[in-house]
C-alpha cells in the first residue's frame, strides 16, 4: 500500500490494480474458475499472509501493552458484534450461496491492507498490527463454531473450517513472524514482500470475481455489503470516539476493513466456490473506502 508524501496515482495504485484484476476476473472466468476449484484461493491467501507477516516489525509490537484496553475491546467487538451485523445484512439477499458468502464477511479478521491505510492516515500502525494478528487468531479459533450456529447447514463442518484456516492463515503468519524475530529484512527484501502482497491481493480479486455472474440478484448483494460496511464504519467511529486521533484512526480503519480474501477462503471451504463470489465485490468496496478515507484523513488531519 502507499504511504504519505507520494502522488495521488501512487496512493491509489493498489486500488487501480484491484479494479483491473476484477475486470479480468469478470471477463476471463472459465480458466480462473478452474484455478479456484484447484485450491487457488487458499494457495494465494497463504502467500499473502506470509508476505504481509514479513512486513510486521517485531519491535513495534512491544508498544502494544500500553494500548491493551483499545486492543482488547476492538478484538471482542470484532468477533461478536461484526458477525452479528453481517448475519443481519445477509437477509437482504435470498437464501443460498450468495447469502452464505455474505455472512462470512463479519467473521473475517482485519483486512491485511488496513495496516498500510492506517499508516497513510497517520494512525497507530502499532495498534493496527496488534489488531491484525489478534483478529486473525480469533477468526481461526472461533469462525467455524460461529458459522455453524448462524447458518445451521449440514455442509458446515467447524473442524474442517478451523483446520483449513490453521494451515492457510495461522501457519504462514506464525512462520513469518518467527522469521522476522531472527532475520532483519533489507530494503530490497521488504520491497519484494510488499509487491508480493499487492500482486497476491490482485490475483485473489481476479479469482473470486471469476465466480461472480452479473445478474440482478447481485444488486441485493451490493446493497447488503454496503449496509455492512456502513455498520462497521459506525462501530469503528464509536470505538475510537474518546481516543487520541492516531488511535481513533487505527480503530476506525481496522474495524471497518475486514479481510475479503480470508472471508472468501472461509466461504469456499464451508459452502463451495460460488459462495465466495460476493467477497470480490466486498474487496473492491472496502479497498476503495480504506484508501479514500485514509487519504482524506491525512489531508484534513481529522478522524
MARVEX-421624 format. One line per 2 residues: their letters; for each residue z, x, y of C-alpha. Coordinates in steps of 0.001 Angstrom, whole numbers. Each point is the difference from the previous one (the first is absolute). Layout:
% residues N
A = Z/X/Y ~ ...
***
This chain:
% residues 303
XX = 0/0/0 ~ -427/1001/3629
XX = 2664/1415/2272 ~ 655/-66/3777
XX = -2292/1893/2342 ~ -3259/-692/-1796
XX = -3002/-2064/1037 ~ -321/-3739/-687
XX = -2560/717/-2733 ~ 2379/2433/-1692
XX = 2897/-2449/294 ~ -1971/-2722/-1741
XX = -1961/2212/-2388 ~ 1880/-1214/-3063
XX = -505/-3643/932 ~ -3737/577/446
XX = -138/1742/-3383 ~ 1819/-2934/-1603
XX = -2414/-2518/1558 ~ -2980/1950/-1336
XX = 1651/195/-3431 ~ 599/-3758/24
XX = -3660/-618/839 ~ -1045/2249/-2887
XX = 2356/-1802/-2371 ~ -1393/-3400/989
XX = -3634/1054/-433 ~ 157/2330/-3025
XX = 2266/-2137/-2138 ~ -1155/341/-3597
XX = 493/3787/-522 ~ 3226/53/2018
XX = 1385/-2956/-1932 ~ -675/1965/-3195
XX = 2102/2865/1388 ~ 2812/-2476/726
XX = -63/-1172/-3612 ~ 337/3625/-1154
XX = 3267/673/1892 ~ -1717/1229/3166
XX = 2610/-1584/2282 ~ 2920/1578/-1844
XX = -1595/3457/-74 ~ -817/-29/3712
XX = 3429/-1395/828 ~ 1688/2876/-1842
XX = -2142/2473/1978 ~ 873/-1768/3252
XX = 3744/-32/-679 ~ 16/3664/-1030
XX = -1996/1210/3010 ~ 2175/-2045/2357
XX = 3189/1297/-1589 ~ -1171/3533/692
XX = -50/-858/3698 ~ 3701/-954/136
XX = 2075/2879/1355 ~ 3218/332/-2080
XX = 1949/1353/2976 ~ -663/-3115/2071
XX = 1644/-2184/-2647 ~ 3294/1806/591
XX = 267/-1942/3258 ~ 30/-3336/-1845
XX = 3802/-322/-433 ~ 316/-654/3753
XX = -2342/-2987/-427 ~ 1536/-1414/-3174
XX = 818/-3437/1485 ~ -3564/-677/1168
XX = -1382/1463/-3222 ~ 2214/-2123/-2258
XX = -610/-3236/1925 ~ -3777/481/80
XX = -94/761/-3741 ~ 2060/-3082/-880
XX = -2172/-2232/2192 ~ -3144/1558/-1458
XX = 875/-852/-3599 ~ 1499/-3461/678
XX = -1442/-1673/3106 ~ -3568/1316/-173
XX = -658/-1112/-3615 ~ 1218/-3478/991
XX = -2343/-32/3015 ~ -3066/984/-2027
XX = 935/-2615/-2614 ~ 111/-2667/2721
XX = -3254/1163/1601 ~ -1638/-191/-3424
XX = 239/-3789/51 ~ -2837/-55/2541
XX = -2256/1080/-2883 ~ -742/-2111/-3099
XX = 1793/1039/-3175 ~ -1816/2716/-1912
XX = -797/3714/242 ~ -347/22/3794
XX = 3442/-1490/548 ~ 1465/2322/-2630
XX = -1475/3002/1803 ~ 1362/-1127/3372
XX = 3512/-296/-1381 ~ 40/3703/-910
XX = -396/1091/3656 ~ 3651/-677/743
XX = 1078/2032/-3015 ~ -1878/3116/1138
XX = 1863/2864/1689 ~ -722/1256/3506
XX = -3650/848/544 ~ -524/3720/-531
XX = -1884/164/3306 ~ 3050/-1392/1849
XX = 1454/3502/272 ~ -3025/1130/1974
XX = -156/-3120/2176 ~ 3708/442/738
XX = -768/3534/1172 ~ -2853/-1292/2149
XX = 2324/-2540/1615 ~ 2694/2564/786
XX = 2344/-1463/-2599 ~ 2436/1649/-2386
XX = -2091/1617/-2729 ~ 3249/958/-1755
XX = 978/-3661/-396 ~ -3557/-956/-967
XX = 16/2661/-2725 ~ 3343/-1185/-1350
XX = -1186/-3601/-44 ~ -3229/978/-1755
XX = 1877/1777/-2789 ~ 2781/-2578/-277
XX = -2290/-3031/-3 ~ -2211/1623/-2635
XX = 2993/494/-2287 ~ 1065/-3620/492
XX = -3512/-1283/-698 ~ -137/1898/-3275
XX = 3443/-1248/-1033 ~ -98/-3628/1142
XX = -3570/-1274/398 ~ -516/-865/-3675
XX = 3086/-2240/-363 ~ -525/-1609/3434
XX = -3657/-723/-715 ~ 757/-1545/-3384
XX = 2589/-2264/1659 ~ -2324/-1011/2857
XX = -3098/-709/-2056 ~ 1363/-780/-3484
XX = -3347/718/-1664 ~ -26/901/-3649
XX = -2308/2902/927 ~ 2635/1688/2176
XX = 1915/2630/-1957 ~ 2614/1758/2192
XX = 352/2986/-2334 ~ -3746/638/95
XX = -44/-234/3804 ~ 2954/2369/389
XX = -1528/2510/-2441 ~ -3302/-42/1855
XX = 1704/531/3383 ~ 2107/2815/-1422
XX = -3090/1853/-1200 ~ -2319/-745/2925
XX = 2409/-14/2970 ~ 3434/1444/-758
XX = -1092/3011/-2064 ~ -2625/1332/2473
XX = 2439/-485/2901 ~ 2859/1828/-1753
XX = -2280/2873/-1055 ~ -1334/360/3541
XX = 3471/-23/1578 ~ 1338/2520/-2521
XX = -3015/2214/614 ~ 649/-85/3743
XX = 3559/1234/-556 ~ -1432/3057/-1757
XX = -3213/679/1908 ~ -775/81/3706
XX = -3426/-1448/751 ~ -2405/1997/2127
XX = -1852/-1746/2814 ~ -3136/-35/-2133
XX = 1815/-1512/-2986 ~ 1607/-2637/2215
XX = -3421/-872/1413 ~ -1434/-338/-3512
XX = 2883/-2293/-1012 ~ -499/-2160/3107
XX = -3747/-265/-584 ~ 582/-855/-3662
XX = 2347/-2811/1050 ~ -2550/-1420/2434
XX = -2851/112/-2506 ~ 2204/-1489/-2730
XX = 870/-2933/2254 ~ -3692/-552/754
XX = -939/167/-3674 ~ 2747/-2453/-894
XX = -1213/-2448/2658 ~ -3543/227/-1414
XX = 1209/-610/-3564 ~ 2198/-2939/956
XX = -2697/-1492/2254 ~ -2392/54/-2970
XX = 2146/-2746/-1548 ~ -373/-2181/3113
XX = -2586/-2778/101 ~ -767/-1446/3418
XX = 823/-3634/-605 ~ 1621/-2748/2059
XX = 3179/402/-2039 ~ 491/3407/1611
XX = 473/-1637/3409 ~ 3306/-1305/-1292
XX = 798/3445/-1372 ~ -587/1536/3433
XX = 2192/-2690/1580 ~ 2792/681/-2485
XX = -198/3752/502 ~ -18/-404/3798
XX = 3075/-2210/-247 ~ 1794/2557/-2167
XX = -907/2792/2423 ~ 1350/-2073/2903
XX = 3211/-626/-1949 ~ 519/3702/-704
XX = -678/949/3627 ~ 2715/-2448/1028
XX = 2423/1401/-2578 ~ -738/3555/1137
XX = 672/-919/3632 ~ 3321/-1606/-962
XX = 1078/3041/-2029 ~ -623/2357/2922
XX = 1199/-2280/2791 ~ 3182/1945/844
XX = -1174/3440/-1054 ~ -1283/2955/1970
XX = -3735/-283/791 ~ -1053/2640/-2544
XX = 2053/-1702/-2732 ~ -1296/-3439/971
XX = -3604/1167/-234 ~ 571/1454/-3450
XX = 1652/-3215/-1223 ~ -2766/-2164/1436
XX = -2876/1970/-1506 ~ 1512/690/-3414
XX = 1156/-3610/-416 ~ -3272/-1584/1108
XX = -2257/2430/-1901 ~ 276/-502/-3771
XX = -1990/2148/-2389 ~ -3155/-1870/-1036
XX = -938/2561/-2684 ~ 3306/-278/-1856
XX = -148/-3788/344 ~ -3522/76/-1470
XX = 1160/2074/-2969 ~ 2907/-2389/-493
XX = -2288/-3062/181 ~ -2585/1456/-2357
XX = 2666/1022/-2512 ~ 1689/-3397/38
XX = -2938/-2379/409 ~ -3284/1870/-446
XX = -2555/1581/2377 ~ -954/-3183/1886
XX = 3567/-419/1235 ~ -377/3294/1877
XX = -2832/-1375/2165 ~ 2205/-1267/2891
XX = 1605/3417/353 ~ -3181/1593/1336
XX = -28/-2559/2819 ~ 3686/632/643
XX = -594/3762/88 ~ -2554/-365/2788
XX = 2234/-2370/1959 ~ 3114/2126/-289
XX = -1756/3268/876 ~ -1579/-1666/3040
XX = 3407/-1301/1077 ~ 1750/3316/-628
XX = -2441/2269/1812 ~ -533/-2481/2833
XX = 3681/-655/669 ~ 892/3692/-322
XX = -2634/883/2591 ~ 1322/-2723/2308
XX = 3627/1129/-358 ~ -969/3606/609
XX = -1946/-906/3136 ~ 2584/-2438/1401
XX = 3160/1697/-1175 ~ 1398/-3353/-1190
X = 1052/-1475/-3286
***
